[in-house]
Every structure is written in structure tokens, then in C-alpha cells.
Amino acid sequence: MECCLSSMCTITMSHHGSSLTSLPALGFYPTTTTTTSSKRRQQVLIKASVAVQEETQKTIPALIRIGTRGSPLALAQAYETREKLMASHSDLVQEGAIQIVIIKTTGDKILSQPLADIGGKGLFTKEIDEALLNGDIDIAVHSMKDVPTYLPEKTILPCNLEREDVRDAFISLSAASLADLPAGSVLDNFRGNVQTRLRKLNEGVVKATLLALAGLKRLNMTEHVSAILSIEDMLPAVAQGAIGIACRSNDDKMANYIASLNHEETRLAISCERAFLLTLDGSCRTPIAGYASKDENGNCLFRGLVASPDGTKVLETSRKGLYAYEDMIEMGKDAGKELLSRAGAGFFDS
């Protein structure tokens, strides 16, 4: 607690580095006084301090610790979540009420190998899930593309923020579109964040790269885009452009906070796409795409695609039905079963 003995100053108490509240300094001056005056002054200071503490207890909300990866895109998504929480809950507006905790995942640590070679699923979420279950963070913010089709026990994911643009962006320094690339051109097939992949492009390691437009928009980096691929030309990856927020299943307070941010149309679409993915049980080597959207009549239109690992065979299907949870889950599952049946033995090994 800092005290300024002047009628024009304030008494301010800080807690964990965050300024909490302030009260008038009650007219004290740094003058020589009698012992009685000093005691009286101390008593008033104590009362002022107690008043500050009591006011603090009334106004300081429970701290929310947001767990996230440390890439620029992951941080942009975490800050977007923080801003939405602050806009929706007045008790979270105060500085320091929400903290962002960076967690390095296996997928961030090992960049030299394909994801499938180091475990495949959950490589960008495992350590964050562990921190959530251990109580080191209160909520976890994920790119839904990174989230396995199963959730760890004792966690829930009740919230999807409104989805960004699901399309893919073509980026090249020498071609305006995929069709303009010369035969034999090398496209980006390495791992890394947006900045790393753009740097490889600038260094001439590759002639072009494809990136999710949603990430470029969240990073305000759309000036790099050469062309945007239509959904008809390139069906997006399952859950592309969507952010998910998880918490512990027994934490009603956090569940209520994040439920207020949920965009139901997005949540239903993601649920449909993930049901499709779960049925196919795709690995990181399996090219799978799926997109659920609401048509002009308010119905769900789902389109799904699976390709052989070498890209020589492509199977597609579609479904249409009510834009409702149970119906959309069934659409996703049914579409997945159809493609599995059509693919037959050996399709995913070619």
C-alpha cells in the first residue's frame, strides 16, 4: 500500500501488480505533531486501508488464466477470447483480471518431423489439457483443427467463437494463382507457423504456399494473399477457421463465463464436421476435408471429401438436413460411413 500524506493525493493498494482501488488521503500533512496526533493519524490510516481492502473484496473478480500455445496466431486467438470475455462480463474488465499463460506443446517443440511420426493426434493440445486438469490454467483456447475428436476426461468444450472465413489462400511471389505455376513447381509441404512459412517462400525454398485465410485475417496479414480459393475449388479442412474454448467439467463458474461467448451456428457446424472426421478416424497423413454450412433456407448443407495419401484418388459426398445438433451429427457420421464403404480396403495405404 502506498500512502501520500496530502489532501490532494490518494491512497492506493495494489494486489499482484494490479491497481485495485483508491480513496482520498483524508487531509494528512507531513508535519511534526504530538504523540496523540500521530496515533490518531495512524488510526485513520488503518481505517482507510481497511476500507480499501473491503472495497477490493467487493470488486475484484476471480482471476481467469487462459492457456494457449505461444505462436503469434495462437496468441491472437487468446487475446480475442480475452477481449470478448471483457466485453461480456463487467467483472473481468479490471486490469489483471484475465491472464494469458503460454504453454509449449509437443507439436511446437518438434518441427523437424511429420506430425504422424511423432504421435499424430493431440500434439498441439496435450500439454495445455494437462495444465487445465492440473489447475494451472482455468480455460484453454484452441484452434479447433488441432483438437482431437475425443476430449480428455474431466474436460468439456462448450464454446466455439464465431467462425472466421473458412477458405484457403494461395500465396506466391511469382504466380497469381495455382494455374499460373510452372510445371514442377515446389509447393510448401513443411511444418511451421505462418511467419515461418512465409519466410521460406521469401527465401525461395518454395514457389508457393497455401494457408488458411482465417489465420491471415486474425494476424492482419492478408496483404500477402495472391488468390483466395473458392470452397468449390478447395474444400477446407475440418473445423478450419474455428476457435474452441475448454474448461474443467466440474468448473461451473468458468463454464458459465465461456458459454456466454458461444456462437451456436458455429458450434453445430463444427460438431457435424468432427462427427464426419471421427467416423473416418483420419490420421495426419489422410487428406480429409469437410464443411457444414447453413443454406439460404436455413438448412444444413454438409460436404465431405477424402483422398488417398498420394492424392491420386478422391471421393466426395454431401448431405442436407435440418440445422439441428442431432440431425447434423447423424449427417456427419452417415457421410463418413459412405466414404469408408466406397474407399474399400487399401485406399488409405496407397
KOLDREN-534427 format. One record per residue (C-alpha): x, y, z; residue in one letter. Coordinates in steps of 0.1 Angstrom, whole numbers, plus 5000, padded with zeros to 4 digits. Layout:
<sites>
XYZA...
</sites>
This chain:
<sites>
500050005000M501350344991E500250655011C500751015002C500151245032L498451535013S494851635008S495351634970M496751274969C495250924971T495850604989I496250314965T496649944973M498049704947S497449334946H499649104924H500749414905G497249534896S495949864909S492749794927L491150104940T491850434956S490550664983L491251024993P494151065017A491951235042L493951555046G497251445062F500351655060Y503951565068P504351795098T505751755133T502951665157T502351535192T502351165200T498551185204T498251335169S500551065155S498450785170K495250945157R496850975123R497850605123Q494350505133Q492850695104V495450545080L494550195093I490850275087K491550395052A493550085045S490749865058V488250055036A490449995006V490649625014Q486949595019E486249774986E488849544969T487049234982Q483849364967K485149454932T488049214924I486748914903P488148564903A491248564881L490848374847I494048224834R493848144797I496147864785G497447894749T500347804726R502848074721G502748124683S501548464670P498348314657L497648124690A498248444710L495948644686A493248394693Q493848414731A493748794731Y490548774710E489048554737T490148784764R488549084747E485248904742K485248804779L485949164790M483149294767A480649034780S481549054818H482049384836S483749204865D486549104841L487349444828V489749544855Q493449514846E494949184857G491549004860A492448784830I495948644824Q497348464794I499648174801V501848044772I502347664771I504747494748K503347184733T505046884717T504047004683G505847334689D508947164702K509546914674I509447084640L511746854620S509346554617Q505846504602P503146514629L502146154622A505746034630D505646184665I502246074676G499746244653G496746354672K496746594701G500246724697L499247084699F496847034728T498146764752K500246994774E497547254775I495046994785D497346874813E497747224826A493947264826L493446944846L496347024870N494647364878G497547564863D495047744839I491347794841D490347784804I492147664772A491947834738V492447604709H492347614671S489647354665M491747204637K494247094664D491646944688V491446554686P487946414680T488046294717Y488346524747L490346434778P488246314808E487046584831K487246844804T484447004783I484447224753L481147414754P482147714734C483147804698N483648164689L482048284656E483948124627R486248314605E486548284568D486947904561V488647944527R492347884518D494748144505A497248094477F500448284482I503348324457S505848574447L505848464411S502348344403A498848494406A497148154410S497747784412L497147754375A499948004368D502647804385L505147644361P505247264358A507447114385G507047404409S507547314446V504747394470L505247434507D505047094524N506847174556F505647254591R505847584608G503747884618N502548144593V505648364597Q508048074592T506247954560R506248304545L509948344553R510648014534K508648154505L510648474505N513948284507E512948094475G512847754492V509347704477V507447874448K504147894466A502247804498T498647754509L497547904542L494147924559A492748264552L491348274588A494748284603G496048554580L492948764588K493448724626R497148824621L496249124598N498548974571M496148944542T498349164521E500448854513H497548674496V497848624459S494448454454A491648314475I490547964466L486747904465S485247634485I484347464453E487947454442D489347354476M487147224504L488547334537P489947114565A487547004592V486947294617A489047534598Q488647894610G487047794643A488347864678I487347644707G487447714744I487647434770A487447414808C487247154835R483946974836S483447054873N484147424870D480647584866D482047934870K484347904840M481747714820A479348004825N481948254815Y482848094783I479347974774A478348334771S480748364742L479448064723N478348114687H475747834683E475747824645E479547764645T479347504673R476747294654L478747314621A481947214639I480146924656S478946794622C482346814607E484046644636R481446364636A482546304599F486246304609L485646074639L483845824616T486745824592L489245814620D491646014599G495346044607S497646334600C498646164567R495046124555T493746414534P490246484548I488146794542A484646874555G482447174557Y479047234572A477147554564S473647704566K471947744532D469548014521E466647814536N468347774570G469147404564N472547244569C474547164538L477446934545F480246844520R482946594527G486046464509L488746204515V491746144493A494345874492S497645974508P499246004473D496446224461G495546004431T492145914443K489446154457V486046064470L483346324478E479846324492T477246564505S474246574529R471446814535K469146834565G467947034595L470347274611Y469947104645A472546924666Y471346564664E470546584627D473946734619M475846474640I473946204621E474746374587M478446384595G478546014606K476545894577D478746084552A481845924568G480345574567K479545624530E483145724521L484645444541L482445194523S483345344489R487045364497A487444994504G490544814516A493944964509G492545314499F494345484528F497545294523D498145404487S
</sites>
